[in-house]
């Protein structure tokens, strides 16, 4: 569901932060059922909130210190798995920020 064109539109693969921000510049609500990694309803992942906090903290530290670019020509294809792997991995070039 996280990559279904019927849900996200024809540009489902594009990185578009504006999807999550309303015209009033506030974060838009999205149904929990769109995020298959954590599911929704009575069987929601118990560690979901702490996982998001940890993910944001680590991502901000990494992105502040390093520049990360996907290698040109590398196919970005998701693998149908409960753990959400990339089918061919994700080859990136990492360099220190100036």
N, C-alpha and C positions, 0 to 999 in steps of 0.2 A: 504494500500500500504506500510506503514511503516514496516510491518512485513511479507510481502509476500516473500515466498521462491523463486519465479520466478525472483524477482528483486534483492534480497540480497544474494541468495545462500542457500545451505543446512545448513549453520551455522548462519542463521539469528538471532537466539536467543543469540548467544555468544557475550560477550563484547569484541570488537576488535577495539581499537583506530586506529590501522594501516589501517583500511578501509578508513580513512579520510586523510591519509598522503601518498604522492607519494614517489617514489623511490629517488627523489631529496630532500626529507625531507621538502616538502612544503605541505600546506593543499590542498587536492584535491577538485575540483569543483564537486558538486553533483546537479543535476537538482532540482529545487524547488518543482517539482511535487512529489518527493519522501517523502516529509515531509507534511503529511496530516493535521497536526495541524494548519499550517499557510496558506495552499493552495498556489496557484501561479497565475500568470497572473493578469488581471485587478481587481480581487476580493481578492487580498492579504490583510492579516490582517494589519491594519494601525499601530498597536502597536507592530508589530513583532520585530523591532530592539531594542526598549527599553525593551521589554520582555526578549530578549536574554542578554542584558547588566545586567538587574536586576538578572536574573537567574545565570549568571556567578559570580556576586558579592556575592550573598547569598550562593551559593554552595561553593565558595572558603573559605568564613568565617566559614561555618559549617564543611567542611572537614578538615580545619586546626585545629579546636578545638576538634573534635569528631571522633571516629572510628565507622563506620557504617557497620554492617554485616547482610546479610539476614539470618533469622532463618533457620537452617537445616531442610530440608524436606518440606518447605513451597512451594506450587505450584505457579509458576509465569506465570499466564495466562492473557493475555490482554482481556479487555471487549470491544466489538464492540460498540464504542460510539464516538461522536464527541469530547468529553473532554478527551479521552484516559485514562480511569481508569483501574486499575488492577481488574480482575474479583473477586478475593478473597482478595483484598487489598495487601499490601506489608508489611509483618511482618519483622521487623528488630530489631537488638540488638544495642543499642547506648551506647558507653562508652567514657569517657574522654581520650584523648591522654596523654601519659606520657611525 
